Amino acid sequence: MDAKITLLPGDGIGPEVVAEAEKVLAAVGSKFGHTFEFARALAGGIAIDQTGNPLPDETLAVCRQSDAVLLGAVGGPKWSDPKAPVRPEQGLLKIRKELGLFANIRPVKIYPALAEASTLKRDVIENVDLVIVRELTGGIYFGQPQGPVDGPNGRAAIDTMHYTEAEVARLMHVAFKIARQRRKKVTSVDKANVLASSRLWREVAHQVAAEYPDVEFEDVLVDACAMHLIRRPGDFDVVAAGNLFGDILSDEASMLAGSMGMLPSASLAEGKFGLYEPIHGSAPDIAGQGIANPLATILSAAMMLRTTFDLPAEADAVEAAVDSVLARGYRTPDLAWSGETKVGTEEMGDLVAQTVIEA
Ligand code: NAD
């Protein structure tokens, strides 16, 4: 296969972890006989510094010419003044909207070697293997009207939670298709007892569920879901939610695994195109020290191989290499708490790449 991948390293530890994922993809290419062509473009704070725009038009153009995008992270204290006219996060919202990335997929899996990293008891998290499917381009983050409004009682502000039937249906189809490749269970999250947009969400979710009779289906209110996720997380397989609820629940679910440095994500458009990124941010506190954990970005690259390029054996090879490196006791400092072998960002990338080649 010949594939074009755009790298958006971004800010802070972004460039450090993206370099290691690139290394691992190159190893996959040489082991399995694929050519991955890499292009680099600016996004985030670095793009603001160099062009005044967190997502320059040239970056969008490069992304559109590629088969998939791998993003590091954007943001940092330098650009975080809330009064600043442009902020790195605006680039993230824009890229999702412009590239039609409507479904965010976040798998959360517990690595036996890392179970101690969770704040929850081992017996609660032992069997956790779930995926949050979050709607990414609609709902309250994009609904209009939005903004400050002058009211008779002083300052006020408004946000609008808006969903169309089509937006809910396409997200639910993604969730059911993922469930079919897994344990065949979908949990749809809403707040249908209070919100009109959630009642539509529930109605459409049921209509789509009827098309997948082989997949078990349940509705759960978002407040109950927040509770069940820490009480009985092992019961969930695929959890589908709107933009706001999915944002909050996916962060909650990520903490089951204990470490930010291990969790990948994908944001998918219609068809095969996707943007892949670790769930963590730019970690300015450790940037430039060569100690960031690159595994979340490497695992995001594995998701790219499986989802955009239909290369399941190659994706399995990367995930197995990560398992093997951890099982052999290698840890970046964020994961090393009891005498394991500490390695830096580059060495961790080298170990995974080498394991892919030698497997
Ligand atoms: P963060 O995820 O950057 O860091 C939180 C903590 O986790 C820090 O202590 C950090 O050192 C640690 N950490 C994160 N990733 C790590 C890794 N790979 N290896 C080792 N340790 C890691 O979150 P934050 O500090 O709240 O945000 C920092 C900046 O990142 C902010 O500007 C924020 O807006 C931005 N951010 C960007 C994204 C994104 O690009 N998608 C997501 C979240 C936050």
Residues whose N, C-alpha, C, O or C-beta is under 5 A from the ligand:
A	BS01	NAD	G72 A73 V74 G75 G76 M260 G261 I279 H280 G281 S282 A283 P284 D285 I286 I291 A292 N293 D334
